[in-house]
Amino acid sequence: MRKIQLARLSRPENLIYTTVWTLLFAAPILSLYIRTANGVSIRFNWHEVIFVWSKLSLYLLLFLLHDILLAPLLMQGDRHKRIAYLSVMALILASFTIYQCSDRPSPIHIRHLHTEQVDIHAFPPPDMPSARHRQPPHMPPPVIGEHDILSVIVLILMFVANIGIKAYFKNMEDRKRMYQLERQNLSSQLEYLRLQINPHFFMNTLNNIHALIDINPVKAQETIVELSKIMRFVLYEGNNQYVPLTRELDFIANYMQLMKLRYTDNVRINLQLPHRIPDSQIPPLLLGTFIENAFKHGVSYRRETFIQVNISIDDDTLLFTCSNTRNQATSHRMPADSGGGMGLTNVRKRLDLLYPDTYRLEIHEQSDTYTVLLTIPLRTPAATNNT
């Protein structure tokens, strides 16, 4: 499976190599065809094409050797393999240079070519009297000529281009693998946070119902329906990464209705929801944690208290406000060692993972009130399915 994945990732790279080498081998045919079409005296000679192909075949052979065997040694990043790569490359370049210097015409053939050049210029124009005094050159060819140096430079550039292309696709592969690991890590963290939040939220809900049964058995019967709705949402929707916004708001309404049955008129509980709810999605139990924290720390039986929750929609943004009376005996604190800190800390983590740099969470603590302001972008079902 791993080999299939690597082969699939290297297809664009192999396509680039195949295209470039196809164009290089087709270039002499196209060049000779154009020259033949423009010049009547020039014939299409396959010997010229085969001669160029023989030179290109050597470059292709060295390229395949470098691409398949040598370049991967350099990409792996091991020090010993890099030393082996440089050693083999030095040997290849030295062998190629020796081959280029030895693959040249013989000195007799060179003198014959120079003689032909002298015969051609045996009768210079009259306005060039110094031309008849020219002597044919008899110097031997240098050990390394310009053609040899140019061939070595072309070979080095070919290897450098191969390394650059491989490094580019390797970087893309590493980034893709890192993105997949980050997504897997994100899913693992979210699953861990959901496993923490759901029992924590459900435990507090059961405690509230237990207290309600002791206070008013008649009202306790009415809580069974609300409890069933809450349990249905927590059990069947709480494990999803996103839920429809309507279900999250219904859950909040059911939960606050259950809380109203528990407390007396000294606790003013008010919920304001938007009249029109868009077809959007939101992480489950995200807003309910703040409301749970408000009931846990903001209610006092000794004096009048209030809990005010406002939820509104502005374009594609959800505005959430939760205000409550601050109970000095159990004041809100955000660290994890506080009474309700685990839920709030996990909410912050979820927000950082799900809405990086796109959400705004503000907590204002005053002497008698505690207010949470949360702004998050809403996601459409299509966008959620693509994540």
Contacts in CASP RR format, 6 or more apart in sequence:
PFRMAT RR
TARGET T0000
AUTHOR 0000-0000-0000
METHOD contacts of the structure
MODEL  1
MRKIQLARLSRPENLIYTTVWTLLFAAPILSLYIRTANGVSIRFNWHEVI
FVWSKLSLYLLLFLLHDILLAPLLMQGDRHKRIAYLSVMALILASFTIYQ
CSDRPSPIHIRHLHTEQVDIHAFPPPDMPSARHRQPPHMPPPVIGEHDIL
SVIVLILMFVANIGIKAYFKNMEDRKRMYQLERQNLSSQLEYLRLQINPH
FFMNTLNNIHALIDINPVKAQETIVELSKIMRFVLYEGNNQYVPLTRELD
FIANYMQLMKLRYTDNVRINLQLPHRIPDSQIPPLLLGTFIENAFKHGVS
YRRETFIQVNISIDDDTLLFTCSNTRNQATSHRMPADSGGGMGLTNVRKR
LDLLYPDTYRLEIHEQSDTYTVLLTIPLRTPAATNNT
9 169 0 8 1.000
9 173 0 8 1.000
9 176 0 8 1.000
10 169 0 8 1.000
12 169 0 8 1.000
13 165 0 8 1.000
13 166 0 8 1.000
13 169 0 8 1.000
16 165 0 8 1.000
17 63 0 8 1.000
17 67 0 8 1.000
17 165 0 8 1.000
21 60 0 8 1.000
21 63 0 8 1.000
24 56 0 8 1.000
25 53 0 8 1.000
25 56 0 8 1.000
28 48 0 8 1.000
28 49 0 8 1.000
28 52 0 8 1.000
28 53 0 8 1.000
29 49 0 8 1.000
32 44 0 8 1.000
32 45 0 8 1.000
32 48 0 8 1.000
32 49 0 8 1.000
33 44 0 8 1.000
35 42 0 8 1.000
36 42 0 8 1.000
36 43 0 8 1.000
36 44 0 8 1.000
59 154 0 8 1.000
59 155 0 8 1.000
59 158 0 8 1.000
62 92 0 8 1.000
62 96 0 8 1.000
62 155 0 8 1.000
62 158 0 8 1.000
63 158 0 8 1.000
63 159 0 8 1.000
63 162 0 8 1.000
65 92 0 8 1.000
66 92 0 8 1.000
66 158 0 8 1.000
66 159 0 8 1.000
66 162 0 8 1.000
67 162 0 8 1.000
67 166 0 8 1.000
70 85 0 8 1.000
70 88 0 8 1.000
70 89 0 8 1.000
71 162 0 8 1.000
71 163 0 8 1.000
71 166 0 8 1.000
73 81 0 8 1.000
73 82 0 8 1.000
73 84 0 8 1.000
73 85 0 8 1.000
74 81 0 8 1.000
74 82 0 8 1.000
74 85 0 8 1.000
74 163 0 8 1.000
75 166 0 8 1.000
75 167 0 8 1.000
75 170 0 8 1.000
89 159 0 8 1.000
93 152 0 8 1.000
93 155 0 8 1.000
93 156 0 8 1.000
96 151 0 8 1.000
96 152 0 8 1.000
96 155 0 8 1.000
97 144 0 8 1.000
97 148 0 8 1.000
97 152 0 8 1.000
100 147 0 8 1.000
100 148 0 8 1.000
100 151 0 8 1.000
100 152 0 8 1.000
101 143 0 8 1.000
101 144 0 8 1.000
101 145 0 8 1.000
101 148 0 8 1.000
104 141 0 8 1.000
105 113 0 8 1.000
107 140 0 8 1.000
107 141 0 8 1.000
110 140 0 8 1.000
110 141 0 8 1.000
111 138 0 8 1.000
114 136 0 8 1.000
114 137 0 8 1.000
114 138 0 8 1.000
115 136 0 8 1.000
117 136 0 8 1.000
118 134 0 8 1.000
118 136 0 8 1.000
121 131 0 8 1.000
121 134 0 8 1.000
124 131 0 8 1.000
124 132 0 8 1.000
125 131 0 8 1.000
186 353 0 8 1.000
187 241 0 8 1.000
189 349 0 8 1.000
189 353 0 8 1.000
190 241 0 8 1.000
190 350 0 8 1.000
190 353 0 8 1.000
190 354 0 8 1.000
193 346 0 8 1.000
193 349 0 8 1.000
193 350 0 8 1.000
194 238 0 8 1.000
194 239 0 8 1.000
194 284 0 8 1.000
194 285 0 8 1.000
196 342 0 8 1.000
196 343 0 8 1.000
196 346 0 8 1.000
197 285 0 8 1.000
197 289 0 8 1.000
197 343 0 8 1.000
197 346 0 8 1.000
197 347 0 8 1.000
198 234 0 8 1.000
198 238 0 8 1.000
198 239 0 8 1.000
198 285 0 8 1.000
200 342 0 8 1.000
200 343 0 8 1.000
201 234 0 8 1.000
201 285 0 8 1.000
201 288 0 8 1.000
201 289 0 8 1.000
201 292 0 8 1.000
202 231 0 8 1.000
202 234 0 8 1.000
204 292 0 8 1.000
204 296 0 8 1.000
205 227 0 8 1.000
205 230 0 8 1.000
205 255 0 8 1.000
205 258 0 8 1.000
205 292 0 8 1.000
208 258 0 8 1.000
208 259 0 8 1.000
208 262 0 8 1.000
208 295 0 8 1.000
209 220 0 8 1.000
209 223 0 8 1.000
209 227 0 8 1.000
209 258 0 8 1.000
211 262 0 8 1.000
212 219 0 8 1.000
212 220 0 8 1.000
212 223 0 8 1.000
212 258 0 8 1.000
212 261 0 8 1.000
212 262 0 8 1.000
213 220 0 8 1.000
213 223 0 8 1.000
215 262 0 8 1.000
216 261 0 8 1.000
219 261 0 8 1.000
219 262 0 8 1.000
222 261 0 8 1.000
223 258 0 8 1.000
223 261 0 8 1.000
226 254 0 8 1.000
226 255 0 8 1.000
226 257 0 8 1.000
226 258 0 8 1.000
226 261 0 8 1.000
227 258 0 8 1.000
229 250 0 8 1.000
229 251 0 8 1.000
229 254 0 8 1.000
230 251 0 8 1.000
230 254 0 8 1.000
230 255 0 8 1.000
230 258 0 8 1.000
233 247 0 8 1.000
233 250 0 8 1.000
233 251 0 8 1.000
233 254 0 8 1.000
233 284 0 8 1.000
234 285 0 8 1.000
237 243 0 8 1.000
237 247 0 8 1.000
237 251 0 8 1.000
237 284 0 8 1.000
238 284 0 8 1.000
238 285 0 8 1.000
240 284 0 8 1.000
241 283 0 8 1.000
241 384 0 8 1.000
242 281 0 8 1.000
242 282 0 8 1.000
242 283 0 8 1.000
242 284 0 8 1.000
242 379 0 8 1.000
242 384 0 8 1.000
243 281 0 8 1.000
243 282 0 8 1.000
243 283 0 8 1.000
243 284 0 8 1.000
244 279 0 8 1.000
244 280 0 8 1.000
244 281 0 8 1.000
244 282 0 8 1.000
245 277 0 8 1.000
245 278 0 8 1.000
245 279 0 8 1.000
245 280 0 8 1.000
245 281 0 8 1.000
245 282 0 8 1.000
245 318 0 8 1.000
245 378 0 8 1.000
246 277 0 8 1.000
247 284 0 8 1.000
248 282 0 8 1.000
248 284 0 8 1.000
248 285 0 8 1.000
248 286 0 8 1.000
248 287 0 8 1.000
249 273 0 8 1.000
249 277 0 8 1.000
249 311 0 8 1.000
251 284 0 8 1.000
251 285 0 8 1.000
251 288 0 8 1.000
252 271 0 8 1.000
252 273 0 8 1.000
252 287 0 8 1.000
252 288 0 8 1.000
252 291 0 8 1.000
252 309 0 8 1.000
252 311 0 8 1.000
253 271 0 8 1.000
253 273 0 8 1.000
255 288 0 8 1.000
255 291 0 8 1.000
255 292 0 8 1.000
256 269 0 8 1.000
256 271 0 8 1.000
256 291 0 8 1.000
256 307 0 8 1.000
256 309 0 8 1.000
259 269 0 8 1.000
259 295 0 8 1.000
259 307 0 8 1.000
260 269 0 8 1.000
263 269 0 8 1.000
263 299 0 8 1.000
264 301 0 8 1.000
266 301 0 8 1.000
266 303 0 8 1.000
266 304 0 8 1.000
266 305 0 8 1.000
267 299 0 8 1.000
267 304 0 8 1.000
267 305 0 8 1.000
267 306 0 8 1.000
267 307 0 8 1.000
268 304 0 8 1.000
268 305 0 8 1.000
268 306 0 8 1.000
268 307 0 8 1.000
268 308 0 8 1.000
269 306 0 8 1.000
269 307 0 8 1.000
270 306 0 8 1.000
270 307 0 8 1.000
270 308 0 8 1.000
270 309 0 8 1.000
271 309 0 8 1.000
272 308 0 8 1.000
272 309 0 8 1.000
272 310 0 8 1.000
272 311 0 8 1.000
272 312 0 8 1.000
273 311 0 8 1.000
274 311 0 8 1.000
274 312 0 8 1.000
274 313 0 8 1.000
276 313 0 8 1.000
277 313 0 8 1.000
278 313 0 8 1.000
278 316 0 8 1.000
278 378 0 8 1.000
279 380 0 8 1.000
279 381 0 8 1.000
280 316 0 8 1.000
280 318 0 8 1.000
280 378 0 8 1.000
280 379 0 8 1.000
280 380 0 8 1.000
280 381 0 8 1.000
281 378 0 8 1.000
281 379 0 8 1.000
281 380 0 8 1.000
281 381 0 8 1.000
281 384 0 8 1.000
282 318 0 8 1.000
282 376 0 8 1.000
282 378 0 8 1.000
282 379 0 8 1.000
283 350 0 8 1.000
283 354 0 8 1.000
286 347 0 8 1.000
286 350 0 8 1.000
286 351 0 8 1.000
286 376 0 8 1.000
287 311 0 8 1.000
287 320 0 8 1.000
287 374 0 8 1.000
289 343 0 8 1.000
289 344 0 8 1.000
289 346 0 8 1.000
289 347 0 8 1.000
290 320 0 8 1.000
290 322 0 8 1.000
290 344 0 8 1.000
290 347 0 8 1.000
290 372 0 8 1.000
290 374 0 8 1.000
291 307 0 8 1.000
291 309 0 8 1.000
291 322 0 8 1.000
293 332 0 8 1.000
293 340 0 8 1.000
293 341 0 8 1.000
293 343 0 8 1.000
293 344 0 8 1.000
294 307 0 8 1.000
294 309 0 8 1.000
294 322 0 8 1.000
294 324 0 8 1.000
294 370 0 8 1.000
294 372 0 8 1.000
295 307 0 8 1.000
295 324 0 8 1.000
296 330 0 8 1.000
296 339 0 8 1.000
296 340 0 8 1.000
297 324 0 8 1.000
297 326 0 8 1.000
297 327 0 8 1.000
297 330 0 8 1.000
297 331 0 8 1.000
297 332 0 8 1.000
297 339 0 8 1.000
297 340 0 8 1.000
297 370 0 8 1.000
298 305 0 8 1.000
298 307 0 8 1.000
298 324 0 8 1.000
298 325 0 8 1.000
298 326 0 8 1.000
298 327 0 8 1.000
298 330 0 8 1.000
298 370 0 8 1.000
299 305 0 8 1.000
299 307 0 8 1.000
299 324 0 8 1.000
299 325 0 8 1.000
299 327 0 8 1.000
300 325 0 8 1.000
300 327 0 8 1.000
300 329 0 8 1.000
304 325 0 8 1.000
305 324 0 8 1.000
305 325 0 8 1.000
305 327 0 8 1.000
306 323 0 8 1.000
306 324 0 8 1.000
306 325 0 8 1.000
307 322 0 8 1.000
307 323 0 8 1.000
307 324 0 8 1.000
307 325 0 8 1.000
308 321 0 8 1.000
308 322 0 8 1.000
308 323 0 8 1.000
308 324 0 8 1.000
309 320 0 8 1.000
309 321 0 8 1.000
309 322 0 8 1.000
309 323 0 8 1.000
310 319 0 8 1.000
310 320 0 8 1.000
310 321 0 8 1.000
310 322 0 8 1.000
311 318 0 8 1.000
311 319 0 8 1.000
311 320 0 8 1.000
311 321 0 8 1.000
312 318 0 8 1.000
312 319 0 8 1.000
313 319 0 8 1.000
313 378 0 8 1.000
316 377 0 8 1.000
316 378 0 8 1.000
317 375 0 8 1.000
317 376 0 8 1.000
317 377 0 8 1.000
317 378 0 8 1.000
318 374 0 8 1.000
318 375 0 8 1.000
318 376 0 8 1.000
318 377 0 8 1.000
318 378 0 8 1.000
319 373 0 8 1.000
319 374 0 8 1.000
319 375 0 8 1.000
320 372 0 8 1.000
320 373 0 8 1.000
320 374 0 8 1.000
320 375 0 8 1.000
320 376 0 8 1.000
321 371 0 8 1.000
321 372 0 8 1.000
321 373 0 8 1.000
321 374 0 8 1.000
322 371 0 8 1.000
322 372 0 8 1.000
323 369 0 8 1.000
323 370 0 8 1.000
323 371 0 8 1.000
323 372 0 8 1.000
324 369 0 8 1.000
324 370 0 8 1.000
325 368 0 8 1.000
325 369 0 8 1.000
325 370 0 8 1.000
326 332 0 8 1.000
326 365 0 8 1.000
326 366 0 8 1.000
326 367 0 8 1.000
326 368 0 8 1.000
326 369 0 8 1.000
326 370 0 8 1.000
330 339 0 8 1.000
331 365 0 8 1.000
331 370 0 8 1.000
332 338 0 8 1.000
332 363 0 8 1.000
332 365 0 8 1.000
332 370 0 8 1.000
333 339 0 8 1.000
333 341 0 8 1.000
334 341 0 8 1.000
334 344 0 8 1.000
334 345 0 8 1.000
334 363 0 8 1.000
335 341 0 8 1.000
335 345 0 8 1.000
336 342 0 8 1.000
336 345 0 8 1.000
348 361 0 8 1.000
351 359 0 8 1.000
351 361 0 8 1.000
351 376 0 8 1.000
355 376 0 8 1.000
355 377 0 8 1.000
358 376 0 8 1.000
358 377 0 8 1.000
359 374 0 8 1.000
359 375 0 8 1.000
359 376 0 8 1.000
359 377 0 8 1.000
360 373 0 8 1.000
360 374 0 8 1.000
360 375 0 8 1.000
361 372 0 8 1.000
361 373 0 8 1.000
361 374 0 8 1.000
361 375 0 8 1.000
362 372 0 8 1.000
362 373 0 8 1.000
362 374 0 8 1.000
363 370 0 8 1.000
363 371 0 8 1.000
363 372 0 8 1.000
363 373 0 8 1.000
364 370 0 8 1.000
364 371 0 8 1.000
364 373 0 8 1.000
379 387 0 8 1.000
END
